[in-house]
Amino acid sequence: MSGKLAGCLAAAAAVATGCMDFDEPSDYPCPPQGTALTWDNFGSGFMAQWCVRCHGGPNGYSSRALNNREAVQANLQRVFVNAAAGNTTMPPGPDDPPRAERDKLAQWLACGAK
């Protein structure tokens, strides 16, 4: 079995058994009172700590840069389904953001990542 096929089968098994969390931004509406979370007091720090090592533009592993507010807003859906709330695909590796930080990310994104 090829490595690619094995990876696809493993992903399918994870989905079938409920091991992956595919929450959408619409599952986490912005609170009626809004959020106090902003790029300056939350987003920039979260991205710097957890994302820009790989998603930092030309010097990162990914061509998808997440090093400014506008880039995060343009990729909001993708960031959410990979890293916010119960979604733990990104960042890969053993050192992940705590769930409380992922929940803050979900709220910040749900409110427009401003």
C-alpha positions as CSV (number, residue, x, y, z in Angstrom):
1,M,0.0,0.0,0.0
2,S,1.4,3.4,-0.9
3,G,2.1,6.0,1.8
4,K,-0.5,8.3,0.3
5,L,-3.2,5.7,0.3
6,A,-2.3,4.7,3.9
7,G,-2.6,8.3,4.9
8,C,-6.0,8.7,3.3
9,L,-7.3,5.5,4.9
10,A,-6.0,6.7,8.3
11,A,-7.8,10.0,7.9
12,A,-11.0,8.3,6.8
13,A,-10.8,6.0,9.8
14,A,-10.3,9.0,12.1
15,V,-13.4,10.7,10.7
16,A,-15.5,7.6,10.9
17,T,-14.6,7.0,14.6
18,G,-15.1,10.6,15.6
19,C,-11.4,11.2,16.4
20,M,-11.3,14.5,14.4
21,D,-13.2,17.6,15.4
22,F,-14.6,19.5,12.3
23,D,-16.2,22.4,14.1
24,E,-17.0,25.3,11.8
25,P,-16.9,29.0,12.6
26,S,-20.7,29.0,12.4
27,D,-20.7,26.6,15.4
28,Y,-19.2,29.5,17.5
29,P,-21.1,32.7,16.8
30,C,-19.6,35.9,18.0
31,P,-21.1,36.7,21.5
32,P,-23.9,39.3,21.4
33,Q,-21.6,41.7,23.4
34,G,-18.8,41.0,21.0
35,T,-15.3,40.2,22.1
36,A,-12.5,42.1,23.8
37,L,-10.0,40.0,21.8
38,T,-8.2,41.9,19.0
39,W,-5.2,41.4,16.8
40,D,-3.1,43.5,19.1
41,N,-4.1,41.8,22.4
42,F,-4.5,38.2,21.2
43,G,-4.2,37.4,17.5
44,S,-0.7,38.6,16.8
45,G,0.7,36.8,19.9
46,F,-1.2,33.5,19.1
47,M,0.0,33.6,15.5
48,A,3.6,34.4,16.5
49,Q,3.7,31.7,19.1
50,W,1.9,28.9,17.2
51,C,1.7,29.6,13.5
52,V,4.3,31.9,11.8
53,R,7.2,29.6,12.2
54,C,5.7,27.7,9.3
55,H,3.2,30.2,8.0
56,G,5.4,33.2,8.0
57,G,5.6,33.9,4.3
58,P,8.6,33.2,2.0
59,N,10.8,31.9,4.9
60,G,8.1,29.5,6.2
61,Y,7.4,25.9,5.3
62,S,4.0,27.0,3.9
63,S,3.3,29.6,1.3
64,R,0.2,30.6,3.3
65,A,1.4,33.4,5.5
66,L,-0.5,34.2,8.7
67,N,1.7,37.0,9.9
68,N,-0.8,39.9,9.8
69,R,-4.5,40.4,10.6
70,E,-5.5,40.8,6.9
71,A,-3.9,37.4,6.0
72,V,-5.7,35.7,8.9
73,Q,-9.0,37.3,7.9
74,A,-8.5,36.1,4.3
75,N,-7.9,32.6,5.6
76,L,-10.4,32.7,8.6
77,Q,-12.3,29.5,7.7
78,R,-9.2,27.5,7.1
79,V,-7.5,28.7,10.3
80,F,-10.7,27.9,12.2
81,V,-11.1,24.3,11.0
82,N,-7.4,23.6,11.5
83,A,-6.7,25.2,14.8
84,A,-9.6,26.7,16.7
85,A,-11.8,25.2,19.5
86,G,-11.6,21.4,19.2
87,N,-9.8,21.4,15.9
88,T,-6.2,20.3,16.5
89,T,-4.7,19.6,13.1
90,M,-2.5,22.7,13.4
91,P,0.1,23.1,14.6
92,P,1.5,19.6,14.1
93,G,3.6,18.1,16.7
94,P,3.6,17.4,20.4
95,D,3.5,21.0,21.7
96,D,0.1,22.4,20.9
97,P,-1.8,25.4,22.1
98,P,-3.9,24.7,25.2
99,R,-7.6,24.2,24.7
100,A,-8.3,27.6,26.4
101,E,-6.2,29.3,23.8
102,R,-7.9,27.4,21.0
103,D,-11.2,28.6,22.4
104,K,-10.1,32.2,22.5
105,L,-8.9,31.8,18.9
106,A,-12.4,30.5,18.0
107,Q,-14.1,33.5,19.6
108,W,-11.7,35.9,18.0
109,L,-12.2,34.4,14.5
110,A,-16.0,34.2,15.0
111,C,-16.0,37.9,15.7
112,G,-14.2,38.7,12.5
113,A,-10.5,38.5,13.7
114,K,-10.3,42.3,14.2
